[in-house]
Amino acid sequence: MQHATIGVLRALVTRRTLSQSMHSCTALYSVAFARSLAPADLMKEPWTGWREASCMPDRCFCEAAQAGAVRQPANTVSSGAFLIVALLVVHRSRDAAAWRFAAATLLVGVGSAFFHASLTFWGQTADVLGMYLVATFLLLESLSRRRTWTAARQNTLYLVVNVALLALLVGLPALRRYAFGALVLAIVWSEWTNRRRGVLTAPLRLFATAIGVLAFGFGVWILDITHLLCAPTSLWQGHALWHVCGAVSAWLAYRYMGDELGTQNSELSTRYSVLGTR
């Protein structure tokens, strides 16, 4: 079972797959940018017949849903912030953990762009699943510092937890945001527990900044979805700022694992090297 799991994960995070996904993602953002400049009648309606997102018809944030291939241009283009993070991660480090985290952030960007371009249920699913993959990566890394997990066990946990979250996401989509919030709180609790038990003593600067940026973005997210701060036809959208804040927070959290934890995090690559993506 563990060898099969490792094989699946190896296939998911190969450099070729990640590179191809980045090219596809770039193409999607180019279409979104073109859509923001083009009249609606020049674009087709490719999403007709697709199952609508749970937020439809009037709860898909402030930006007005337009006709055409890219229904929310600003929110779609801003999803590219996660593509930048994926590129930064693999530029900084080429070990297996870096490729895993880059693949997760890339899926957030692609999924978010797909969701806001289409406002479909499957776009919504891809968007939130990427968020789960990033959050569970960080949570399991935090938990692993006070446990003696093998690489195979941690990989298996990562796969099983995210399959369960995907089932919840598809079966009970109304709980998707609560599940993500619970994961973020679990990460904070785990890091606090690590410090209380003396497992970690490195400075918290980057981690605290990551949480602060995410909290600020969440505040903007609330203002946007409640229409308290809203200009539906503007290219300047609060939810787009949430995307940027989320990407910055993910980058800072990744930096925290590698920089401020120093030698305490030196086993990170070792645990993932079994995937064979070096």
Backbone as numpy.savetxt, mean C-alpha at the origin, in Angstrom:
# Nx Ny Nz CAx CAy CAz Cx Cy Cz
4.31 -27.83 2.70 3.48 -26.63 2.70 4.36 -25.37 2.70
5.39 -25.38 3.55 6.25 -24.21 3.64 7.03 -24.00 2.35
7.53 -25.13 1.74 8.25 -24.98 0.47 7.35 -24.46 -0.63
6.09 -24.90 -0.63 5.14 -24.40 -1.64 4.88 -22.92 -1.44
4.77 -22.51 -0.18 4.55 -21.09 0.13 5.71 -20.25 -0.35
6.93 -20.73 -0.08 8.12 -19.99 -0.50 8.15 -19.87 -2.03
7.75 -20.96 -2.72 7.72 -20.91 -4.18 6.75 -19.87 -4.70
5.59 -19.78 -4.08 4.60 -18.76 -4.48 5.15 -17.36 -4.27
5.76 -17.15 -3.10 6.28 -15.82 -2.79 7.43 -15.45 -3.73
8.26 -16.44 -4.08 9.37 -16.17 -5.00 8.83 -15.70 -6.34
7.78 -16.34 -6.80 7.18 -15.97 -8.09 6.59 -14.58 -8.04
6.06 -14.20 -6.89 5.39 -12.92 -6.78 6.37 -11.75 -6.74
7.57 -11.95 -6.26 8.47 -10.83 -6.05 9.73 -10.89 -6.92
9.71 -11.59 -8.03 10.86 -11.60 -8.92 11.08 -10.22 -9.51
12.31 -9.92 -9.81 12.64 -8.59 -10.33 11.96 -8.34 -11.67
11.89 -9.37 -12.50 11.25 -9.19 -13.81 9.79 -8.82 -13.64
9.09 -9.52 -12.72 7.68 -9.22 -12.49 7.50 -7.80 -11.98
8.36 -7.40 -11.04 8.26 -6.06 -10.49 8.53 -5.01 -11.55
9.53 -5.25 -12.40 9.85 -4.30 -13.46 8.69 -4.17 -14.45
8.10 -5.30 -14.83 6.97 -5.25 -15.75 5.79 -4.51 -15.14
5.56 -4.73 -13.85 4.45 -4.05 -13.16 4.68 -2.55 -13.12
5.92 -2.14 -12.91 6.23 -0.71 -12.88 5.96 -0.07 -14.23
6.31 -0.76 -15.32 6.03 -0.22 -16.66 4.53 -0.10 -16.88
3.76 -1.10 -16.46 2.31 -1.06 -16.61 1.71 0.07 -15.80
2.25 0.24 -14.59 1.75 1.29 -13.71 2.03 2.67 -14.32
3.23 2.84 -14.87 3.58 4.12 -15.50 2.64 4.42 -16.66
2.31 3.40 -17.44 1.39 3.59 -18.56 0.02 4.04 -18.07
-0.45 3.44 -16.97 -1.76 3.80 -16.43 -1.77 5.25 -15.96
-0.69 5.69 -15.31 -0.62 7.08 -14.86 -0.56 8.05 -16.03
0.08 7.63 -17.12 0.12 8.47 -18.31 -1.28 8.66 -18.89
-2.05 7.57 -18.91 -3.43 7.65 -19.39 -4.25 8.57 -18.48
-4.04 8.44 -17.18 -4.78 9.28 -16.23 -4.46 10.75 -16.43
-3.18 11.06 -16.66 -2.79 12.45 -16.88 -3.41 12.97 -18.17
-3.39 12.13 -19.20 -4.01 12.54 -20.47 -5.50 12.76 -20.29
-6.12 11.91 -19.47 -7.56 12.04 -19.22 -7.89 13.34 -18.52
-7.00 13.79 -17.66 -7.26 15.03 -16.93 -7.23 16.24 -17.85
-6.63 16.07 -19.03 -6.53 17.18 -19.99 -7.50 17.04 -21.16
-8.06 15.84 -21.33 -8.88 15.57 -22.51 -10.37 15.71 -22.22
-11.18 16.15 -23.18 -12.63 16.19 -23.00 -13.18 14.79 -22.78
-14.26 14.71 -22.03 -14.85 13.41 -21.68 -15.29 12.63 -22.91
-15.76 13.33 -23.96 -16.29 12.61 -25.10 -15.20 12.00 -25.98
-13.92 12.27 -25.66 -12.84 11.65 -26.40 -12.42 10.32 -25.79
-12.94 10.01 -24.62 -12.55 8.79 -23.92 -13.70 7.80 -23.94
-13.38 6.50 -23.99 -14.39 5.47 -23.99 -14.90 5.19 -22.59
-15.86 4.31 -22.48 -16.44 3.91 -21.20 -16.13 2.43 -20.96
-14.91 2.11 -20.53 -14.54 0.70 -20.41 -15.10 -0.02 -19.19
-15.66 0.73 -18.23 -16.06 0.11 -16.97 -17.54 -0.24 -16.92
-18.24 -0.02 -18.00 -19.66 -0.37 -18.04 -19.82 -1.88 -17.86
-20.71 -2.26 -16.95 -20.95 -3.68 -16.70 -20.13 -4.25 -15.56
-19.11 -3.50 -15.10 -18.32 -3.95 -13.96 -19.09 -3.70 -12.66
-18.87 -4.53 -11.67 -19.48 -4.31 -10.36 -18.94 -3.02 -9.75
-19.83 -2.16 -9.28 -19.41 -0.88 -8.73 -18.76 -1.04 -7.36
-17.90 -0.09 -7.04 -17.26 -0.06 -5.72 -18.31 0.14 -4.63
-17.96 -0.27 -3.42 -18.90 -0.16 -2.29 -19.29 1.28 -2.00
-18.42 2.21 -2.35 -18.68 3.63 -2.05 -19.62 4.29 -3.05
-19.91 3.63 -4.13 -20.81 4.22 -5.12 -22.24 4.24 -4.59
-23.06 5.25 -4.98 -22.78 6.24 -6.03 -22.21 7.57 -5.53
-22.23 7.83 -4.23 -21.87 9.18 -3.79 -20.95 9.21 -2.58
-20.22 8.13 -2.30 -19.32 8.11 -1.15 -17.89 7.79 -1.54
-17.56 7.99 -2.80 -16.19 7.71 -3.27 -15.33 8.97 -3.20
-15.36 9.61 -2.04 -14.53 10.77 -1.76 -15.04 12.00 -2.52
-14.30 13.11 -2.38 -14.80 14.39 -2.87 -14.77 14.51 -4.39
-13.71 14.02 -5.02 -13.55 14.25 -6.46 -14.73 13.68 -7.24
-15.28 14.49 -8.12 -16.43 14.09 -8.91 -16.07 12.94 -9.84
-16.99 11.98 -9.93 -16.80 10.84 -10.85 -17.16 11.30 -12.26
-16.18 11.28 -13.13 -16.38 11.74 -14.50 -16.61 10.56 -15.44
-17.09 10.87 -16.61 -17.23 9.85 -17.64 -15.87 9.55 -18.24
-15.73 8.34 -18.75 -14.49 8.01 -19.43 -13.71 6.91 -18.75
-12.49 6.69 -19.26 -11.65 5.60 -18.78 -11.06 5.88 -17.41
-10.87 7.14 -17.08 -10.30 7.53 -15.78 -11.30 8.45 -15.09
-12.00 7.92 -14.13 -13.15 8.63 -13.57 -12.75 9.66 -12.52
-11.64 9.46 -11.85 -11.15 10.44 -10.88 -9.66 10.72 -11.19
-9.39 11.65 -12.10 -8.01 11.86 -12.56 -7.02 12.23 -11.46
-7.38 13.17 -10.58 -6.44 13.60 -9.55 -6.10 12.47 -8.59
-7.11 11.75 -8.15 -6.87 10.64 -7.24 -6.11 9.50 -7.92
-6.31 9.33 -9.21 -5.59 8.29 -9.95 -4.12 8.64 -10.09
-3.84 9.85 -10.54 -2.45 10.26 -10.76 -1.67 10.28 -9.45
-2.29 10.75 -8.37 -1.58 10.85 -7.08 -1.20 9.48 -6.53
-1.85 8.43 -6.98 -1.49 7.08 -6.56 -0.07 6.72 -6.99
0.46 7.46 -7.95 1.82 7.23 -8.41 2.87 7.49 -7.36
2.50 8.14 -6.26 3.45 8.36 -5.16 3.99 7.03 -4.64
3.15 6.00 -4.67 3.60 4.68 -4.19 4.56 4.02 -5.17
4.43 4.33 -6.45 5.39 3.85 -7.44 6.76 4.45 -7.15
6.80 5.71 -6.79 8.07 6.36 -6.45 8.72 5.68 -5.25
7.90 5.34 -4.24 8.43 4.65 -3.07 9.01 3.29 -3.46
8.30 2.56 -4.31 8.80 1.25 -4.75 10.16 1.39 -5.44
10.31 2.41 -6.27 11.58 2.64 -6.95 12.67 3.03 -5.97
12.34 3.85 -4.98 13.32 4.26 -3.96 13.80 3.06 -3.15
12.87 2.17 -2.83 13.22 1.01 -2.02 14.22 0.12 -2.75
13.93 -0.20 -4.01 14.83 -1.10 -4.74 16.13 -0.40 -5.13
16.11 0.92 -5.23 17.35 1.66 -5.48 18.24 1.64 -4.25
17.63 1.71 -3.08 18.37 1.74 -1.83 18.95 0.38 -1.47
18.20 -0.67 -1.73 18.64 -2.01 -1.35 18.05 -3.03 -2.31
18.84 -4.04 -2.68 18.37 -5.05 -3.62 18.16 -6.40 -2.95
18.09 -6.41 -1.62 17.90 -7.71 -0.95 16.44 -8.14 -1.06
16.17 -9.33 -0.58 14.85 -9.92 -0.76 13.76 -9.14 -0.03
14.09 -8.64 1.16 13.10 -7.86 1.91 12.71 -6.60 1.15
13.70 -5.96 0.52 13.42 -4.75 -0.25 12.49 -5.05 -1.42
12.74 -6.14 -2.12 11.87 -6.49 -3.25 10.46 -6.80 -2.77
10.36 -7.45 -1.61 9.03 -7.75 -1.07 8.27 -6.46 -0.75
8.94 -5.55 -0.05 8.27 -4.30 0.33 7.96 -3.46 -0.91
8.87 -3.44 -1.87 8.64 -2.70 -3.11 7.43 -3.25 -3.85
7.31 -4.58 -3.90 6.16 -5.19 -4.57 4.86 -4.81 -3.88
4.88 -4.75 -2.54 3.67 -4.39 -1.80 3.28 -2.93 -2.06
4.26 -2.02 -2.02 3.94 -0.61 -2.28 3.53 -0.39 -3.73
4.13 -1.17 -4.63 3.72 -1.07 -6.03 2.27 -1.48 -6.21
1.86 -2.54 -5.50 0.47 -2.98 -5.60 -0.48 -1.92 -5.05
-0.05 -1.23 -4.00 -0.88 -0.12 -3.49 -1.09 0.91 -4.60
0.01 1.29 -5.25 -0.09 2.30 -6.31 -0.95 1.85 -7.48
-0.70 0.65 -7.95 -1.47 0.12 -9.09 -2.93 -0.07 -8.70
-3.14 -0.66 -7.51 -4.51 -0.91 -7.05 -5.28 0.38 -6.85
-4.63 1.37 -6.23 -5.28 2.66 -6.00 -5.61 3.35 -7.32
-4.66 3.31 -8.26 -4.92 3.92 -9.58 -6.08 3.22 -10.29
-6.08 1.89 -10.22 -7.16 1.11 -10.84 -8.50 1.47 -10.20
-8.52 1.57 -8.87 -9.76 1.89 -8.17 -10.29 3.26 -8.58
-9.45 4.27 -8.52 -9.93 5.62 -8.80 -10.19 5.85 -10.29
-9.52 5.09 -11.14 -9.80 5.19 -12.57 -11.13 4.54 -12.91
-11.46 3.45 -12.21 -12.64 2.67 -12.59 -13.82 2.80 -11.63
-13.52 3.08 -10.35 -14.54 3.07 -9.28 -15.32 1.75 -9.30
-14.58 0.66 -9.49 -15.18 -0.67 -9.50 -14.83 -1.41 -8.21
-15.58 -2.46 -7.94 -15.35 -3.26 -6.73 -13.98 -3.93 -6.77
-13.57 -4.41 -7.95 -12.29 -5.10 -8.03 -11.13 -4.12 -7.97
-11.35 -2.89 -8.42 -10.35 -1.86 -8.19 -10.22 -1.56 -6.71
-11.33 -1.46 -6.03 -11.34 -1.26 -4.58 -10.60 -2.38 -3.86
-10.84 -3.61 -4.30 -10.21 -4.77 -3.68 -8.69 -4.73 -3.86
-8.23 -4.42 -5.06 -6.80 -4.35 -5.33 -6.15 -3.24 -4.51
-6.82 -2.12 -4.41 -6.32 -0.98 -3.64 -6.10 -1.36 -2.18
-7.12 -1.88 -1.54 -7.04 -2.18 -0.11 -6.12 -3.37 0.17
-6.09 -4.34 -0.73 -5.19 -5.48 -0.54 -3.74 -5.02 -0.49
-3.37 -4.09 -1.35 -2.01 -3.55 -1.30 -1.71 -2.91 0.04
-2.67 -2.17 0.59 -2.50 -1.56 1.90 -2.29 -2.63 2.97
-3.04 -3.71 2.87 -2.88 -4.82 3.82 -1.49 -5.43 3.72
-0.99 -5.60 2.49 0.32 -6.22 2.30 1.43 -5.38 2.93
1.35 -4.07 2.77 2.35 -3.19 3.39 2.25 -3.25 4.90
1.03 -3.14 5.43 0.85 -3.11 6.88 1.25 -4.43 7.54
0.90 -5.55 6.93 1.25 -6.84 7.53 2.75 -7.10 7.43
3.39 -6.60 6.39 4.85 -6.70 6.31 5.49 -6.02 7.51
5.07 -4.78 7.78 5.64 -4.03 8.90 5.29 -4.67 10.24
4.06 -5.17 10.37 3.64 -5.77 11.63 4.44 -7.05 11.92
4.58 -7.90 10.93 5.31 -9.15 11.14 6.79 -8.89 11.41
7.36 -7.88 10.77 8.74 -7.53 11.07 8.89 -7.07 12.52
7.94 -6.27 12.98 7.98 -5.81 14.36 7.82 -6.96 15.34
6.86 -7.84 15.08 6.63 -8.98 15.97 7.81 -9.94 15.97
8.47 -10.08 14.83 9.55 -11.06 14.71 10.76 -10.70 15.57
10.86 -9.46 16.00 12.02 -9.05 16.80 11.99 -9.60 18.22
10.85 -10.07 18.66 10.81 -10.70 19.98 10.36 -12.15 19.90
10.49 -12.72 18.68 10.16 -14.13 18.49 11.23 -14.78 17.61
11.39 -16.06 17.75 12.39 -16.78 16.97 11.71 -17.48 15.80
11.24 -16.68 14.84 10.58 -17.22 13.67 11.61 -17.58 12.61
11.41 -18.70 11.95 12.21 -19.01 10.78 11.66 -18.23 9.59
12.45 -18.17 8.52 11.99 -17.48 7.32 10.73 -18.13 6.77
10.71 -19.47 6.77 9.55 -20.18 6.22 8.30 -19.89 7.03
8.43 -19.84 8.35 7.26 -19.57 9.18 6.75 -18.16 8.96
7.66 -17.20 8.89 7.22 -15.82 8.69 6.58 -15.63 7.32
7.16 -16.27 6.31 6.57 -16.20 4.97 5.18 -16.82 4.94
5.03 -17.95 5.64 3.74 -18.62 5.70 2.71 -17.74 6.40
3.11 -17.13 7.51 2.20 -16.23 8.23 1.77 -15.07 7.34
2.73 -14.52 6.61 2.43 -13.39 5.72 1.39 -13.78 4.68
1.56 -14.95 4.09 0.63 -15.40 3.07 -0.74 -15.72 3.66
-0.76 -16.46 4.77 -2.03 -16.88 5.37 -2.83 -15.68 5.86
-2.16 -14.75 6.54 -2.86 -13.57 7.06 -3.47 -12.76 5.92
-2.73 -12.59 4.84 -3.24 -11.77 3.74 -4.31 -12.48 2.93
-4.25 -13.80 2.85 -5.36 -14.53 2.22 -6.63 -14.36 3.05
-6.49 -14.42 4.39 -7.65 -14.22 5.26 -8.19 -12.80 5.13
-7.30 -11.82 5.04 -7.74 -10.43 4.88 -8.41 -10.22 3.52
-7.91 -10.91 2.50 -8.54 -10.81 1.18 -9.94 -11.39 1.22
-10.11 -12.52 1.92 -11.44 -13.12 2.04 -12.39 -12.17 2.76
-11.89 -11.52 3.81 -12.71 -10.54 4.53 -13.04 -9.35 3.63
-12.07 -8.93 2.85 -12.25 -7.78 1.97 -13.32 -8.04 0.92
-13.35 -9.24 0.38 -14.34 -9.59 -0.64 -15.69 -9.91 -0.01
-15.67 -10.63 1.11 -16.92 -11.05 1.74 -17.63 -9.97 2.54
-16.84 -9.14 3.24 -17.41 -8.07 4.08 -16.66 -6.76 3.79
-16.84 -6.20 2.61 -16.07 -5.01 2.24 -16.31 -3.80 3.14
-17.44 -3.76 3.84 -17.71 -2.64 4.73 -16.71 -2.56 5.88
-16.01 -3.67 6.16 -15.05 -3.71 7.27 -13.63 -3.39 6.82
-13.43 -3.08 5.55 -12.07 -2.97 5.01 -11.26 -1.88 5.71
-11.88 -0.76 5.98 -11.14 0.35 6.59 -10.85 0.08 8.05
-11.77 -0.57 8.73 -11.55 -0.92 10.14 -10.40 -1.92 10.26
-10.32 -2.86 9.33 -9.25 -3.85 9.35 -7.89 -3.18 9.16
-7.82 -2.22 8.23 -6.55 -1.52 8.02 -6.18 -0.69 9.26
-7.16 -0.01 9.82 -6.90 0.75 11.03 -6.39 -0.12 12.16
-6.96 -1.32 12.29 -6.52 -2.25 13.32 -5.07 -2.68 13.08
-4.69 -2.88 11.83 -3.30 -3.25 11.52 -2.33 -2.13 11.90
-2.69 -0.89 11.61 -1.83 0.24 11.96 -1.66 0.33 13.48
-2.77 0.20 14.20 -2.70 0.24 15.66 -1.87 -0.92 16.20
-1.97 -2.08 15.56 -1.18 -3.24 15.99 0.31 -2.99 15.79
0.69 -2.31 14.71 2.09 -1.98 14.48 2.61 -1.06 15.58
1.83 -0.03 15.91 2.23 0.90 16.97 2.34 0.17 18.30
1.35 -0.67 18.61 1.38 -1.44 19.87 2.60 -2.35 19.91
2.93 -3.01 18.79 4.05 -3.94 18.78 5.37 -3.21 19.00
5.55 -2.06 18.36 6.78 -1.31 18.56 6.88 -0.79 19.99
5.76 -0.36 20.56 5.76 0.10 21.95 6.11 -1.05 22.89
5.58 -2.24 22.61 5.88 -3.41 23.42 7.35 -3.80 23.30
7.90 -3.72 22.09 9.32 -4.01 21.90 10.19 -3.12 22.77
9.83 -1.87 22.86 10.63 -0.93 23.65 10.42 -1.14 25.15
9.19 -1.40 25.53 8.91 -1.62 26.95 9.65 -2.84 27.47
9.82 -3.85 26.61 10.52 -5.07 27.01 12.02 -4.99 26.77
12.49 -3.87 26.28 13.92 -3.70 26.05 14.45 -4.40 24.82
13.55 -4.83 23.93 13.99 -5.50 22.71 14.69 -4.52 21.78
14.20 -3.28 21.74 14.76 -2.24 20.89 15.08 -1.01 21.72
16.19 -0.37 21.39 16.57 0.87 22.07 16.91 1.99 21.09
16.83 1.73 19.81 17.19 2.72 18.80 16.18 3.88 18.82
16.60 5.07 18.34 15.70 6.23 18.33 14.43 5.96 17.52
13.37 6.64 17.90 12.07 6.46 17.25 11.77 7.55 16.23
12.76 8.37 15.88 12.47 9.55 15.08 11.73 9.23 13.79
12.26 8.31 12.99 11.62 8.01 11.71 10.27 7.34 11.90
10.18 6.45 12.87 8.90 5.76 13.09 7.83 6.75 13.56
8.20 7.63 14.49 7.24 8.63 14.98 6.82 9.57 13.86
7.76 9.93 13.01 7.42 10.81 11.88 6.49 10.10 10.91
6.75 8.82 10.67 5.87 8.04 9.78 4.45 8.02 10.30
4.29 7.77 11.61 2.95 7.75 12.20 2.32 9.14 12.16
3.12 10.17 12.41 2.60 11.54 12.37 2.11 11.93 10.99
2.88 11.59 9.96 2.48 11.89 8.57 1.21 11.14 8.21
1.13 9.88 8.62 -0.07 9.08 8.33 -1.29 9.66 9.06
-1.10 10.10 10.30 -2.20 10.69 11.06 -2.68 11.98 10.41
-1.74 12.80 9.95 -2.12 14.04 9.25 -2.90 13.70 7.98
-2.41 12.73 7.23 -3.11 12.32 6.01 -4.50 11.80 6.31
-4.63 11.06 7.41 -5.94 10.54 7.78 -6.91 11.67 8.13
-6.39 12.72 8.76 -7.23 13.88 9.04 -7.75 14.52 7.75
-6.87 14.63 6.76 -7.28 15.16 5.46 -8.27 14.21 4.80
-8.04 12.91 4.93 -8.95 11.89 4.39 -10.35 12.09 4.94
-10.48 12.35 6.23 -11.79 12.56 6.86 -12.45 13.81 6.30
-11.68 14.88 6.19 -12.24 16.13 5.65 -12.72 15.93 4.22
-12.00 15.11 3.47 -12.35 14.87 2.07 -13.60 14.01 1.94
-13.64 12.89 2.65 -14.76 11.97 2.46 -16.06 12.52 3.04
-15.95 13.40 4.04 -17.14 14.02 4.61 -17.54 15.30 3.87
-16.73 15.68 2.88 -16.97 16.88 2.05 -16.89 18.16 2.87
-16.21 18.12 4.01 -16.01 19.34 4.78 -14.98 20.24 4.11
-14.07 19.63 3.38 -13.09 20.37 2.58 -13.12 19.74 1.19
-13.86 20.38 0.28 -14.18 19.67 -0.96 -14.40 20.63 -2.12
-13.72 20.35 -3.22 -13.95 21.04 -4.50 -13.99 19.95 -5.55
-15.16 19.40 -5.85 -15.28 18.18 -6.65 -14.60 18.19 -8.01
-14.54 19.35 -8.67 -13.98 19.39 -10.03 -12.53 19.88 -10.07
-11.95 20.14 -8.91 -10.58 20.63 -8.87 -9.58 19.49 -9.02
-8.40 19.81 -9.57 -7.33 18.83 -9.61 -6.61 18.72 -8.27
-6.90 19.62 -7.34 -6.32 19.58 -6.00 -7.31 18.91 -5.07
-7.04 17.68 -4.71 -7.97 16.88 -3.92 -7.35 16.44 -2.60
-8.17 16.47 -1.54 -7.70 16.02 -0.25 -7.30 14.55 -0.26
-8.06 13.73 -0.99 -7.73 12.32 -1.03 -6.41 12.08 -1.76
-6.11 12.93 -2.73 -4.82 12.84 -3.40 -3.68 13.11 -2.42
-3.89 14.08 -1.52 -2.90 14.37 -0.49 -2.75 13.18 0.46
-3.85 12.49 0.76 -3.79 11.28 1.57 -2.88 10.24 0.91
-2.96 10.11 -0.40 -2.08 9.17 -1.11 -0.62 9.54 -0.90
-0.31 10.81 -1.03 1.08 11.26 -0.86 1.55 11.02 0.57
0.69 11.33 1.54 1.05 11.11 2.95 1.26 9.62 3.22
0.40 8.77 2.66 0.55 7.34 2.86 1.85 6.82 2.28
2.23 7.32 1.10 3.48 6.90 0.48 4.68 7.36 1.28
4.66 8.60 1.74 5.76 9.12 2.56 5.87 8.33 3.86
4.74 8.02 4.47 4.74 7.24 5.70 5.33 5.85 5.48
4.97 5.21 4.38 5.51 3.89 4.07 7.02 3.94 3.88
7.50 4.97 3.20 8.94 5.12 2.98 9.67 5.34 4.31
9.13 6.19 5.16 9.76 6.45 6.45 9.77 5.20 7.33
8.69 4.43 7.28 8.62 3.19 8.06 9.68 2.20 7.57
9.86 2.12 6.26 10.88 1.22 5.71 12.27 1.70 6.12
12.50 3.01 6.04 13.79 3.57 6.46 14.05 3.29 7.93
13.02 3.37 8.73 13.15 3.09 10.17 13.66 1.68 10.40
13.13 0.73 9.64 13.58 -0.66 9.81 15.06 -0.80 9.51
15.53 -0.11 8.46 16.91 -0.28 8.03 17.90 0.63 8.71
17.51 1.88 8.99 18.46 2.87 9.49 18.51 2.94 11.01
17.38 3.27 11.63 17.42 3.53 13.05 17.49 2.27 13.89
17.10 1.12 13.31 17.25 -0.12 14.06 18.67 -0.68 13.92
19.39 -0.22 12.89 20.79 -0.58 12.73 21.03 -2.07 12.79
21.96 -2.48 13.63 22.33 -3.88 13.71 21.20 -4.74 14.24
20.25 -4.14 14.98 19.14 -4.93 15.48 18.26 -5.42 14.34
18.39 -4.76 13.21 17.60 -5.16 12.04 18.44 -5.91 11.01
19.68 -6.26 11.37 20.58 -6.86 10.41 20.13 -8.23 9.93
19.22 -8.86 10.67 18.75 -10.18 10.27 17.62 -10.12 9.25
17.15 -8.93 8.92 16.01 -8.79 8.01 16.27 -9.46 6.68
17.40 -9.16 6.06 17.69 -9.76 4.76 17.91 -11.26 4.88
18.54 -11.67 5.98 18.80 -13.09 6.17 17.51 -13.89 6.21
16.49 -13.36 6.89 15.22 -14.09 7.01 14.54 -14.24 5.67
14.77 -13.25 4.76 14.09 -13.29 3.48 14.95 -13.87 2.36
16.26 -14.08 2.62 17.12 -14.54 1.55 16.71 -15.92 1.03
15.94 -16.65 1.84 15.48 -17.97 1.42 14.61 -17.87 0.16
14.07 -16.68 -0.11 13.22 -16.51 -1.30 14.04 -16.53 -2.58
15.35 -16.35 -2.45 16.20 -16.45 -3.63 16.09 -15.28 -4.57
15.81 -14.07 -4.04 15.66 -12.92 -4.93 16.85 -11.96 -4.83
17.92 -12.37 -4.29 19.09 -11.51 -4.23 19.69 -11.34 -5.63
